[in-house]
Amino acid sequence: MANQTIELDDQLYRYLQSVSLQEPAILTQLRQETAQQSMSQMQIAPEQGQFMALLVQLMGAKKTLEVGVFTGYSALVVALALPPDGKVVACDVSEEYTTIARRYWQQAGVADKIDLHLAPALETLDQLLAAGQAGTFDFAFIDADKSNYDGYYERSLQLVRSGGLVAIDNVLWSGRVVDPQVQDNRTNSIRAFNQKVHEDERVSLSMVPIGDGLTLARKH
């Protein structure tokens, strides 16, 4: 028994994946191609994707939001978990990386479930709000530039329904959040964001030590 979260060394991490991960072949292929990209570290861990898919299924979600697409793994894993009439509204600015994403979405047969907006995410989120879509999303996943996390969070919180869930990635920031010698803008933005959500009375909160840290904020 343990009264705090167990640390995972490489051997234990491989065991966790061997007895837990149920990754469809199309997702494995996408991970493998993404690993060849120069920014491959932006890829979420497969067990995190599976965890988010499980959350979406438990919620009975039909309409989800994604801020930050990269090569499309997280959008694909969520789209596969949604019912046939489900929808992912995805926001990104990279034509290069989302071209890879679109190819895999098409191969997986879920391209019609994913509505990709190639524009600054704050603009897209504001457009969704202006179009009267506040309170219509079940789930939102934020995994984009850290300096805008607060703006993404505030808008996502408006867009999800009461009882909806906002998930935010990279909140442990490879441990740099607790290193006082690290004072760059991105790290300080995450520190400030984490503190804000911790004190936010509009949500119920859990920070899960999966991947690079995943905050789950359920809207009251």
Stockholm file with secondary structure:
# STOCKHOLM 1.0

chainA/1-220         MANQTIELDDQLYRYLQSVSLQEPAILTQLRQETAQQSMSQMQIAPEQGQFMALLVQLMGAKKTLEVGVFTGYSALVVALALPPDGKVVACDVSEEYTTIARRYWQQAGVADKIDLHLAPALETLDQLLAAGQAGTFDFAFIDADKSNYDGYYERSLQLVRSGGLVAIDNVLWSGRVVDPQVQDNRTNSIRAFNQKVHEDERVSLSMVPIGDGLTLARKH
#=GR chainA/1-220 SS CCSSCCCCCHHHHHHHHHHHCCCCHHHHHHHHHHTTSTTGGGSCCHHHHHHHHHHHHHHTCCEEEEECCTTSHHHHHHHHHSCTTCEEEEEECCHHHHHHHHHHHHHHTCGGGEEEEESCHHHHHHHHHHTTCTTCEEEEEECSCGGGHHHHHHHHHHHEEEEEEEEEECSSGGGGGGCTTCCCHHHHHHHHHHHHHHTCTTEEEEEECSTTCEEEEEEC
#=GC SS_cons         CCSSCCCCCHHHHHHHHHHHCCCCHHHHHHHHHHTTSTTGGGSCCHHHHHHHHHHHHHHTCCEEEEECCTTSHHHHHHHHHSCTTCEEEEEECCHHHHHHHHHHHHHHTCGGGEEEEESCHHHHHHHHHHTTCTTCEEEEEECSCGGGHHHHHHHHHHHEEEEEEEEEECSSGGGGGGCTTCCCHHHHHHHHHHHHHHTCTTEEEEEECSTTCEEEEEEC
//
